[in-house]
Amino acid sequence: MAYIIEKDICEGIADCVDVCPVDCIKLGKGLNAKKTAFYYIEDDICISCGVCLDACPVQGAVIPD
């Protein structure tokens, strides 16, 4: 199962970045609707391990795709 990061829910905390075993979570350009930094997942690198979902403190920011 792949995962995505909802741009406008993400708050740029980056706990997911620290735990990702394949470095597929990248900083997005600009700010989201909350006026915070945000991250996104590069689908072609992601191995669908789910650690980003477990690490994220913002409910609904990381979701199954």
C-alpha positions as CSV (number, residue, x, y, z in Angstrom):
1,M,0.0,0.0,0.0
2,A,1.4,3.4,-1.0
3,Y,1.2,6.5,1.1
4,I,0.8,10.2,0.4
5,I,1.2,13.3,2.4
6,E,-1.8,15.7,2.3
7,K,-0.1,19.0,1.5
8,D,-2.6,21.2,3.2
9,I,-2.7,19.1,6.4
10,C,1.0,18.6,6.8
11,E,2.6,21.1,9.2
12,G,6.2,20.6,8.2
13,I,7.2,18.9,11.5
14,A,9.3,16.3,9.5
15,D,9.2,13.4,12.0
16,C,8.4,11.3,9.0
17,V,11.6,12.3,7.2
18,D,13.8,11.1,10.1
19,V,12.3,7.6,10.1
20,C,12.0,6.9,6.3
21,P,14.4,4.1,5.4
22,V,14.7,5.0,1.7
23,D,14.8,8.9,1.9
24,C,11.7,9.3,-0.3
25,I,10.1,12.2,1.7
26,K,11.1,15.6,0.4
27,L,10.4,19.2,1.3
28,G,7.8,20.8,-0.9
29,K,8.3,24.2,-2.5
30,G,6.6,27.2,-0.9
31,L,4.0,27.0,1.8
32,N,0.7,25.2,2.1
33,A,-2.8,26.6,2.9
34,K,-1.8,26.7,6.6
35,K,1.2,28.9,5.6
36,T,3.6,26.2,6.8
37,A,6.3,24.1,5.1
38,F,5.1,20.7,3.8
39,Y,6.5,17.5,2.7
40,Y,5.7,15.0,-0.1
41,I,6.5,11.4,-0.9
42,E,8.3,10.4,-4.1
43,D,6.2,7.5,-5.2
44,D,8.9,5.9,-7.3
45,I,11.2,5.6,-4.3
46,C,8.7,4.8,-1.6
47,I,8.6,1.1,-0.5
48,S,5.2,1.4,1.3
49,C,6.6,0.5,4.7
50,G,4.2,2.8,6.6
51,V,6.7,4.2,9.1
52,C,5.9,7.7,8.0
53,L,2.2,7.1,9.0
54,D,3.3,5.9,12.5
55,A,5.7,8.8,13.0
56,C,3.5,11.7,12.0
57,P,2.0,13.5,14.9
58,V,-0.6,15.4,12.7
59,Q,-3.7,13.3,12.2
60,G,-4.6,12.9,8.6
61,A,-1.4,14.3,7.1
62,V,-0.1,10.9,5.9
63,I,-2.7,8.7,4.4
64,P,-2.9,5.4,2.4
65,D,-3.1,6.1,-1.3
